[in-house]
Amino acid sequence: MKKLKLSSKLTAIITILIVIPLITSALFSKKILSSYFENYSNEKVEKAGQASEVLINEMIEVLEGYSKAAAANSRLVQYLNDMDRQGISEEVDALFKGIKESSRVDILEVGDRNGTVVYRAHNPQKYGDDKSGNFAISKAIGGEAASGIEKGSSGFALRAVYPIKFNGEVIGTIMAGSKFDESVVDYLKEITGMEITVFIGNERLTTTITDESGSRQVGTVQDDTNVTDRVLKEGSTYKGKASVLGATFFVRYSPLVAIDGQIVGMFFNGLDVESTYKTEKSIVHTQEMVAIVSLIVAIIVGRLFIRSLIKPIRIILGGMKMVEEGDLTQRIKIARGDEIGELAQGFNEMTSNMEGAIKELNMLVGHLGGASSNMKSGASAASEATGQIVIAVESMTSEISHQAHSSSDAHVSMQELVRSINEVNDDVNTASEISNYVSVDAKDGEFAMENMASQMKTIEQKISDLSATMKDLENNSVNIMDVITLINSIAKQTHLLALNASIEAARAGENGKGFSVVAEEVKSLAQESSSAAESVESLIKETNMHVQKASAVMEEGLKEVRRGIAVVEDSSNSFSKIISGVANINYRFAHIKTITGDMNNKSEGVQNIVREISLSAQQSNLSTEEILASSEEQSATIVEFEKLSEDLETLTSEVEIMTSKFKTDKDI
């Protein structure tokens, strides 16, 4: 990992930071989705079962309304009291015709006070049979209305029996009924979207479930004792998953209780698990595709971002390597307004100042070479003068004067040398200060990166707050769904009232036709209200789905901000490397400063020697003996002077070698 480049490291980190959350999110989402669909399916089945029970009860209530209205028909009451079968048949046929056209009623039967059938509108040829043993009819003969599910010879039927009274005395009964057959279960399936089955005992009497040929699976049995014991024996509702004809369903089995209170069968509504799993798999597949596309896009965008960040840093590092190798002509062209652009500008200014300093240093080295040559010439002249003093004292005065003159020239040259060395030292100090400024700028860039990381963490918090707000919106959608349910319930009640109004209109005959039209309009409005409520419910669910998707996007945005924080922190590390490179340059300038300091110290020693030579020349004029003594001392001094001039030449060569390592623009 240490040998990888920064761009490769950043790409690997970004990929890992994207892949790990995506995999974790996918697994977690799949688990939540599976749990959600199971809970949703069970809840949907439960609500559908309750809705089916409500619809069945509404059918029974409609039958109650029809039987009650028929029992209050004055003509029918009179015909039954007179036992006028012809009048009874005409009146019942008229009622049955009006009822059958607007409802599911297919049974209308009149009996006398003894329970004997007087007339059946649905089967006029059959009458005279005794039904006093029927629980509902016997209860009506006793003066009480009875309604509910009744088990007959051909299956189940929904029936409502009402007593017919004349002057407060029960003279007969009227029964309105509806067969609990295939049309009913098909209607319930259309309304609820569930598979519906009516069991007589544990045998399927009628069902919407078909085999491969399309035939209804009637006559088959539910042999799961867990279901039959719970429903048929305990009278409780069974919910959950169960095997239905070889397939797994989310089920709801509820007991069918007859009018006499006996459990005579089961009512089933269920949802095929396979259809739910298909929807779940489709959503999971969509999520996987979105995750893969998001991963590819994120890697591409991250790679482009890393490239835009690393490229200028590589250019700066390349320039610094060239400077480290001595090329001071390097200039970086980066047109950016951020800290990297400022760093490139600082680098250019630093190299420009260093180049100027090296040029000045080269000039000073040239002056220093000339001065050392003069010193060496002076030393040779002094040596020759000393020899002439030993050979002839007569020419001593002339030679001493010449020596004094040469010493004065050497003194001036040494002063010029010292001044030049001081100028070199000052330029090096200036370049070192500029390098320090660059280091400060780089540290400022590092500080700016840290501030950027802090700001991105603030953005992370804001996105978290926005995600919480989206959760609140989702909760409000649930409350709206409750209101929609209430509106739907009101629409159903309005529908029932419209049915009752139709009964009253039918009883009124010709006078109630106008009221019947109004009742039909009210019924239509109730159906439209129920349909509108369902549409609004669908829209609310769709809105809730979009809110959930927006929450997921927020989570992805939050992850991207966290990845940005990691990239900024790595950029801060790059600034640290730049600061280290500037420190290396400062070290080289310190080395140059040390060399010029040594040159200055040695030049001062040479200058002191020149002063001593000049003093010796002046003292030589006082006496010949002092001249001879001074000649010996001067010889020794000249030797030292020659050694110092050689040292100065060596030092000058070292400086020339050092400055030759730096490449500068010769044309400037």
C-alpha positions in Angstrom: 0.0 0.0 0.0 2.9 2.4 0.7 4.2 2.0 -2.9 0.9 3.0 -4.4 0.5 6.6 -5.7 -1.8 9.0 -3.9 -4.4 8.9 -6.8 -4.5 5.1 -6.6 -4.9 5.2 -2.8 -7.7 7.7 -3.1 -9.4 5.7 -5.8 -9.2 2.5 -3.7 -10.5 4.3 -0.6 -13.4 5.9 -2.5 -14.3 2.5 -4.1 -14.1 0.8 -0.7 -16.2 3.5 0.9 -18.8 3.2 -1.8 -18.9 -0.6 -2.2 -19.0 -1.5 1.5 -22.0 0.8 2.3 -23.7 -0.4 -0.9 -23.4 -4.0 -0.1 -24.4 -3.4 3.5 -27.3 -1.3 2.4 -28.4 -3.9 -0.2 -28.4 -6.7 2.4 -30.1 -4.6 5.0 -32.6 -3.3 2.4 -33.4 -6.8 1.2 -34.1 -8.0 4.7 -36.2 -4.9 5.5 -38.0 -5.3 2.2 -38.8 -8.9 2.8 -40.1 -8.2 6.2 -42.0 -5.2 4.9 -43.7 -7.2 2.1 -44.6 -10.0 4.5 -46.1 -7.5 7.0 -47.7 -5.5 4.2 -49.2 -8.7 2.7 -50.6 -9.9 6.0 -52.0 -6.5 6.7 -53.5 -6.3 3.2 -55.1 -9.8 3.6 -56.5 -8.7 7.0 -58.0 -5.5 5.7 -59.4 -7.4 2.7 -61.0 -10.0 5.0 -62.5 -7.2 7.1 -63.7 -5.5 4.0 -65.3 -8.7 2.7 -67.1 -9.2 6.1 -68.3 -5.6 5.8 -69.6 -6.2 2.3 -71.4 -9.4 3.3 -72.9 -7.6 6.3 -74.0 -4.8 3.9 -75.7 -7.4 1.7 -77.5 -8.8 4.7 -78.5 -5.3 5.8 -79.9 -4.7 2.3 -81.9 -7.9 2.6 -83.2 -6.8 6.0 -84.3 -3.5 4.4 -86.1 -5.3 1.6 -87.9 -7.7 3.9 -88.8 -5.0 6.3 -90.2 -2.8 3.5 -92.1 -5.8 2.1 -93.6 -6.6 5.5 -94.9 -3.1 5.7 -96.7 -3.3 2.3 -100.3 -2.7 3.2 -101.7 -4.5 0.2 -99.5 -7.6 0.8 -100.6 -7.5 4.5 -104.3 -7.4 3.5 -103.9 -10.2 0.9 -102.1 -12.4 3.4 -104.7 -11.8 6.1 -107.4 -12.7 3.6 -105.2 -15.6 2.3 -105.7 -14.3 -1.2 -103.0 -16.2 -3.0 -103.6 -14.6 -6.3 -103.3 -11.1 -4.8 -100.2 -12.2 -2.8 -98.5 -13.6 -6.0 -99.2 -10.4 -7.9 -97.9 -8.1 -5.2 -94.8 -10.2 -4.4 -94.0 -10.6 -8.1 -94.1 -6.8 -8.5 -91.9 -6.3 -5.4 -89.4 -9.0 -6.6 -89.2 -7.6 -10.1 -88.2 -4.1 -8.7 -85.8 -5.5 -6.1 -84.1 -7.9 -8.5 -83.3 -5.2 -11.0 -81.4 -3.1 -8.5 -79.7 -5.7 -6.2 -78.4 -9.2 -5.8 -81.7 -10.4 -4.2 -82.8 -13.7 -5.9 -85.1 -15.1 -3.2 -88.4 -13.6 -2.1 -90.7 -15.9 -0.1 -94.0 -15.4 1.8 -95.2 -17.8 4.5 -98.3 -18.0 6.8 -98.4 -17.9 10.5 -97.8 -21.6 10.8 -94.6 -21.6 8.7 -96.1 -23.0 5.5 -94.9 -21.5 2.3 -97.6 -19.5 0.6 -95.7 -18.2 -2.4 -92.1 -18.1 -3.8 -91.5 -15.4 -6.3 -88.3 -17.1 -7.5 -90.1 -20.5 -7.9 -93.9 -19.9 -8.1 -94.7 -23.6 -8.8 -93.3 -24.7 -5.5 -95.3 -23.9 -2.3 -97.2 -25.5 0.5 -94.1 -27.0 2.2 -93.7 -26.6 6.0 -90.7 -24.5 7.1 -91.8 -24.0 10.7 -88.7 -25.9 11.8 -86.4 -23.3 10.2 -84.7 -21.2 12.9 -85.1 -17.9 11.2 -88.8 -18.5 10.2 -89.7 -19.8 13.6 -88.2 -16.7 15.2 -90.1 -14.4 12.8 -93.3 -16.3 13.6 -92.6 -15.4 17.2 -92.5 -11.7 16.2 -88.7 -11.2 15.9 -86.7 -10.5 12.7 -83.8 -12.7 11.9 -81.0 -12.4 9.4 -77.6 -13.9 8.5 -76.1 -16.9 6.7 -78.2 -20.0 6.4 -77.2 -23.5 5.3 -79.5 -25.0 2.7 -79.6 -28.1 0.6 -77.6 -26.5 -2.2 -75.2 -24.6 -0.1 -75.2 -21.2 1.7 -77.5 -18.3 1.3 -77.8 -14.8 2.9 -81.3 -14.4 4.3 -83.4 -11.9 6.2 -86.8 -12.9 7.6 -89.3 -10.3 8.9 -92.7 -10.9 10.6 -95.9 -9.7 8.8 -98.3 -8.2 11.3 -102.0 -7.3 11.0 -103.4 -5.2 13.8 -100.3 -6.1 15.9 -100.7 -9.9 15.4 -98.2 -12.0 13.4 -100.1 -13.4 10.4 -97.1 -14.6 8.4 -93.5 -14.0 7.3 -91.6 -12.5 4.4 -88.0 -13.7 3.5 -85.6 -12.0 1.2 -82.4 -13.9 0.3 -79.4 -14.0 -1.9 -77.4 -17.1 -2.9 -73.8 -17.3 -1.6 -72.5 -18.6 -4.9 -69.8 -18.0 -7.5 -71.1 -14.5 -8.3 -70.6 -13.4 -4.7 -67.0 -14.6 -4.4 -66.1 -13.2 -7.8 -67.6 -9.8 -6.7 -65.6 -9.9 -3.5 -62.4 -10.8 -5.4 -63.0 -7.9 -7.7 -63.4 -5.5 -4.8 -60.6 -6.7 -2.5 -58.1 -8.2 -5.0 -57.9 -11.4 -2.9 -58.6 -15.0 -3.7 -62.0 -15.9 -2.0 -63.2 -19.3 -0.9 -66.4 -20.3 1.0 -66.1 -23.6 2.9 -69.0 -25.8 4.1 -67.2 -27.4 7.0 -63.7 -28.0 5.6 -64.8 -28.6 2.0 -64.6 -25.8 -0.6 -68.2 -25.0 -1.6 -67.3 -22.1 -4.0 -64.0 -20.5 -4.7 -62.1 -18.1 -7.1 -59.0 -20.4 -7.1 -58.7 -22.4 -10.3 -56.5 -25.2 -11.6 -54.3 -25.2 -14.7 -57.4 -25.8 -16.9 -59.2 -22.8 -15.4 -61.7 -25.0 -13.4 -62.7 -23.8 -9.9 -61.2 -26.0 -7.2 -64.6 -26.8 -5.6 -65.1 -30.1 -3.7 -61.5 -30.0 -2.4 -60.8 -29.9 1.4 -58.6 -28.0 3.8 -56.8 -30.8 5.7 -54.5 -28.6 7.8 -55.7 -29.3 11.3 -54.1 -26.1 12.6 -56.5 -24.2 10.4 -59.6 -26.3 10.9 -59.2 -26.6 14.7 -58.7 -22.9 15.2 -61.6 -21.9 13.0 -64.2 -24.7 13.1 -63.6 -25.8 16.7 -62.5 -22.7 18.5 -64.4 -20.2 16.4 -61.3 -18.0 16.0 -59.7 -16.4 13.0 -56.5 -18.0 11.6 -53.9 -15.6 10.1 -50.5 -16.0 8.6 -48.9 -18.3 6.0 -50.6 -21.6 5.0 -50.5 -24.1 2.2 -53.5 -23.8 -0.2 -53.8 -26.5 -2.9 -50.0 -26.9 -3.1 -49.2 -23.2 -3.1 -48.2 -20.9 -0.2 -50.6 -18.1 0.6 -50.9 -15.2 3.1 -54.2 -16.3 4.5 -57.1 -15.3 6.7 -59.7 -17.9 7.7 -62.7 -16.8 9.6 -65.6 -18.9 10.9 -69.0 -18.7 9.1 -71.7 -18.5 11.8 -75.3 -19.3 10.8 -78.4 -17.5 11.9 -78.8 -20.0 14.7 -75.2 -19.3 16.0 -73.7 -22.6 14.8 -70.3 -22.6 13.0 -71.2 -24.1 9.6 -68.1 -23.4 7.6 -65.1 -21.1 6.9 -64.6 -17.9 4.9 -61.2 -17.6 3.3 -59.4 -14.7 1.6 -55.7 -14.9 0.7 -52.8 -13.6 -1.4 -50.4 -15.9 -3.3 -46.9 -15.5 -1.8 -45.4 -16.0 -5.3 -47.0 -12.9 -6.6 -45.7 -10.9 -3.7 -42.2 -12.4 -4.1 -42.2 -11.4 -7.8 -42.9 -7.8 -6.8 -40.2 -8.0 -4.1 -37.7 -9.5 -6.6 -38.5 -6.9 -9.1 -37.8 -4.1 -6.6 -34.6 -5.8 -5.4 -33.4 -6.2 -9.0 -34.1 -2.5 -9.6 -32.2 -1.6 -6.5 -29.3 -3.7 -7.6 -29.2 -2.0 -11.0 -29.4 1.4 -9.4 -26.6 0.5 -7.0 -24.4 -0.8 -9.8 -25.0 2.3 -11.9 -24.4 4.6 -8.8 -21.2 2.7 -8.1 -19.9 3.2 -11.6 -20.9 6.9 -11.7 -19.4 7.5 -8.3 -16.1 5.9 -9.3 -15.9 7.9 -12.5 -16.8 11.2 -10.8 -14.4 10.4 -7.9 -11.6 9.5 -10.4 -12.1 12.8 -12.3 -12.2 14.7 -9.1 -9.0 13.0 -7.8 -7.3 13.6 -11.2 -8.2 17.3 -11.1 -6.8 17.5 -7.5 -3.7 15.4 -8.0 -2.6 16.7 -11.4 -1.5 20.2 -10.2 0.1 18.7 -7.1 2.1 16.4 -9.3 3.2 19.4 -11.4 4.3 21.3 -8.3 6.2 18.2 -7.0 7.9 17.8 -10.4 9.0 21.4 -10.3 10.3 21.0 -6.7 12.3 17.9 -7.8 13.8 20.0 -10.6 14.7 22.7 -8.2 16.2 20.1 -5.8 18.4 19.0 -8.7 19.5 22.6 -9.2 17.2 23.9 -12.1 16.0 27.3 -11.0 14.4 28.1 -14.3 11.4 26.1 -13.5 8.0 27.9 -13.6 4.6 26.3 -12.9 1.6 27.4 -15.0 -1.5 26.5 -13.0 -4.6 28.8 -13.6 -6.5 28.1 -10.4 -8.0 30.4 -7.8 -7.8 28.0 -4.9 -5.0 27.2 -2.4 -3.2 25.0 -5.0 -3.1 28.0 -7.4 -1.7 30.2 -4.6 0.9 27.4 -3.8 2.0 27.3 -7.5 2.4 31.1 -7.5 4.4 31.0 -4.3 6.6 28.3 -5.8 7.3 30.5 -8.9 8.1 33.5 -6.7 10.4 31.4 -4.5 12.4 29.9 -7.5 12.6 33.4 -9.1 14.1 34.8 -5.9 16.4 31.9 -5.5 17.6 32.3 -9.2 18.3 36.0 -8.5 20.2 35.2 -5.4 22.4 32.6 -7.2 23.1 35.1 -10.0 24.2 37.7 -7.4 26.3 35.0 -5.7 28.0 34.1 -9.0 28.9 37.8 -9.5 30.3 38.0 -6.0 32.4 34.9 -6.6 33.9 36.6 -9.7 34.8 39.6 -7.6 36.2 37.4 -4.9 38.4 35.6 -7.5 39.8 38.9 -8.7 40.5 40.0 -5.1 42.3 36.7 -4.4 44.5 37.2 -7.5 45.4 40.7 -6.3 46.2 39.3 -2.9 48.5 36.7 -4.5 50.2 39.4 -6.6 50.7 41.5 -3.5 52.2 38.6 -1.7 54.7 38.0 -4.5 55.7 41.6 -4.6 56.2 41.7 -0.9 58.4 38.6 -1.1 60.6 40.2 -3.8 60.8 43.4 -1.7 62.1 41.5 1.3 64.8 39.9 -0.8 65.8 43.3 -2.1 66.0 44.6 1.5 68.5 41.8 2.4 70.7 42.4 -0.7 70.8 46.2 -0.4 69.8 48.5 2.4 70.3 51.5 0.1 67.2 50.6 -2.0 65.3 49.8 1.2 63.5 53.1 1.4 62.2 52.8 -2.2 61.2 49.2 -1.8 59.4 49.9 1.5 57.4 52.7 -0.2 56.5 50.2 -2.9 55.5 47.7 -0.3 53.4 50.2 1.5 51.6 51.1 -1.7 51.0 47.4 -2.5 49.7 46.8 1.1 47.3 49.7 0.7 46.0 48.2 -2.6 45.6 44.8 -0.9 43.8 46.5 2.0 41.3 48.2 -0.4 40.8 44.9 -2.3 40.2 43.0 1.0 37.6 45.7 2.1 35.9 45.2 -1.3 36.0 41.4 -0.8 34.5 41.7 2.7 31.7 44.0 1.4 30.9 41.5 -1.5 30.8 38.6 0.9 28.4 40.5 3.2 26.2 41.3 0.2 26.1 37.6 -0.7 25.2 36.8 2.9 22.3 39.4 2.9 20.9 37.9 -0.4 21.0 34.5 1.0 19.2 35.7 4.1 16.6 37.4 1.9 16.1 34.1 -0.1 15.7 32.2 3.2 13.0 34.6 4.4 11.1 34.2 1.1 11.3 30.4 1.5 9.9 30.9 5.0 7.0 32.9 3.6 6.3 30.0 1.1 6.3 27.6 4.0 3.8 29.9 5.9 1.6 30.0 2.7 1.7 26.2 2.5 0.7 25.9 6.2 -2.1 28.4 5.4 -3.2 26.0 2.6 -3.2 23.1 5.0 -5.3 25.2 7.5 -7.7 26.0 4.7 -8.1 22.3 3.9 -8.9 21.7 7.6 -11.5 24.5 7.5 -13.0 22.9 4.3 -13.3 19.5 6.2 -15.1 21.3 9.0 -17.5 22.9 6.6 -18.2 19.6 4.9 -19.0 18.1 8.3 -21.5 21.0 8.8 -23.1 20.1 5.5 -23.3 16.5 6.6 -25.3 17.6 9.7 -27.7 19.6 7.5 -28.3 16.6 5.3 -29.0 14.5 8.3 -31.6 17.1 9.5 -33.3 17.2 6.1 -33.5 13.4 6.2 -35.3 13.6 9.5 -37.8 16.1 8.0 -38.5 13.6 5.2 -39.3 11.0 7.8 -41.8 13.3 9.4 -43.4 13.8 6.0 -43.7 10.1 5.6 -45.5 9.8 9.1 -47.9 12.6 8.0 -48.8 10.5 4.9 -49.9 7.7 7.2 -52.2 10.1 9.1 -53.7 11.2 5.8 -54.4 7.5 4.9 -56.4 7.2 8.1 -58.6 10.1 7.0 -59.0 8.5 3.6 -60.2 5.3 5.3 -62.8 7.3 7.2 -64.0 9.0 4.0 -64.4 5.6 2.4 -66.4 4.3 5.4 -68.7 7.3 5.1 -69.2 6.6 1.4 -70.2 3.1 2.2 -72.8 4.3 4.8 -74.1 6.7 2.2 -74.5 3.8 -0.2 -76.5 1.9 2.4 -78.8 4.9 3.0 -79.3 5.1 -0.8 -80.4 1.5 -0.8 -82.9 2.0 2.0 -84.2 5.0 0.1 -84.7 2.8 -2.9 -86.7 0.4 -0.8 -88.9 3.1 0.4 -89.4 4.4 -3.1 -90.3 0.9 -4.3 -92.9 0.6 -1.5 -94.4 4.0 -2.5 -95.0 2.7 -6.0 -95.7 5.4 -8.6 -95.5 8.2 -6.0 -92.0 7.1 -5.1 -90.4 7.1 -8.6 -89.0 10.6 -8.2 -87.6 9.7 -4.8 -86.1 6.5 -6.4 -84.3 8.6 -9.0 -82.8 10.8 -6.2 -81.8 7.7 -4.3 -80.0 6.3 -7.4 -78.2 9.6 -7.7 -77.2 9.5 -4.0 -76.0 5.9 -4.5 -74.0 7.0 -7.6 -72.4 9.8 -5.6 -71.5 7.4 -2.8 -69.8 5.1 -5.3 -67.9 8.0 -6.9 -66.9 9.2 -3.4 -65.6 5.8 -2.6 -63.7 5.6 -5.9 -62.2 9.1 -5.4 -61.1 8.1 -1.9 -59.4 5.1 -3.3 -57.7 7.3 -6.0 -56.5 9.7 -3.3 -55.3 6.7 -1.2 -53.3 5.5 -4.3 -51.8 9.0 -4.7 -50.8 9.2 -1.1 -49.1 5.8 -1.3 -47.2 6.9 -4.4 -46.2 10.2 -2.6 -45.0 8.1 0.4 -43.0 6.0 -2.0 -41.3 9.1 -3.5 -40.6 10.4 0.0 -38.9 7.1 0.9 -36.8 7.3 -2.4 -35.9 10.9 -1.5 -34.7 9.7 2.0 -32.5 7.0 0.2 -31.0 9.7 -2.0 -30.3 11.8 1.1 -28.5 8.9 2.6 -26.4 8.5 -0.5 -25.7 12.3 -0.5 -24.6 12.0 3.2 -22.2 9.2 2.2 -20.7 11.3 -0.6 -20.1 14.2 1.8 -18.2 11.8 4.2 -16.1 10.6 1.3 -15.3 14.3 0.4 -14.1 14.8 4.0 -11.7 11.9 3.6 -10.3 13.4 0.3 -9.8 16.8 1.9 -7.9 15.2 4.7 -5.6 13.4 2.2 -5.0 16.8 0.5 -4.0 18.3 3.8 -1.3 15.5 4.0 0.0 16.6 0.6 0.4 20.1 1.9 2.5 18.7 4.7 4.8 17.1 2.1 5.2 20.5 0.4 6.1 22.1 3.7 8.8 19.5 4.1 10.2 20.2 0.7 10.4 23.9 1.5 12.2 23.1 4.7 14.8 21.2 2.6 15.4 24.3 0.5 15.8 26.4 3.6 18.5 23.9 4.8 20.5 24.5 1.5 20.3 28.2 2.0 21.6 27.8 5.5 24.5 25.9 4.1 25.3 28.7 1.7 25.1 31.2 4.5 27.6 29.1 6.6 30.1 29.1 3.6 29.9 32.9 3.2 30.3 33.3 6.9 33.6 31.3 6.7 34.7 33.4 3.8 34.0 36.6 5.7 36.0 35.4 8.7 39.0 34.5 6.6 38.9 37.8 4.7 39.0 39.7 8.0 42.1 37.7 8.9 43.7 38.7 5.6 42.7 42.3 6.1 44.4 42.3 9.5 47.6 40.9 8.0 47.6 43.7 5.4 47.3 46.2 8.2 50.3 44.7 9.9 52.3 44.9 6.6 51.4 48.6 6.2 52.5 49.3 9.8 55.8 47.4 9.3 56.4 49.5 6.2 55.9 52.7 8.2 58.2 51.6 11.0 60.9 50.7 8.5 61.4 54.4 7.8 62.5 55.0 11.4 65.6 53.0 11.3 67.6 50.5 9.3 67.8 48.0 12.2 64.0 48.1 12.5 63.8 47.6 8.8 66.0 44.5 8.9 64.0 43.1 11.9 60.8 44.0 10.1 62.1 42.3 6.9 62.4 39.0 8.8 58.9 39.4 10.3 57.5 40.4 7.0 58.9 37.3 5.4 57.0 35.1 7.8 53.9 37.2 7.4 54.1 37.0 3.6 54.2 33.2 3.9 51.0 33.2 6.0 49.5 35.8 3.6 50.2 33.5 0.6 48.6 30.6 2.5 45.5 32.7 3.3 45.3 33.7 -0.4 45.5 30.0 -1.4 42.7 29.3 1.2 40.7 32.1 -0.3 41.1 30.7 -3.8 40.1 27.2 -2.6 37.0 28.7 -0.9 36.1 30.6 -4.0 36.4 27.4 -6.1 34.0 25.6 -3.6 31.5 28.4 -4.0 31.8 28.3 -7.8 31.2 24.5 -7.7 28.2 24.9 -5.5 26.6 27.6 -7.6 27.3 25.7 -10.8 24.8 23.1 -9.6 22.0 25.6 -10.0 20.7 26.2 -13.5 19.7 29.8 -14.2 18.5 31.9 -17.1 21.8 33.4 -18.6 19.9 35.9 -20.6 18.4 37.7 -17.5 
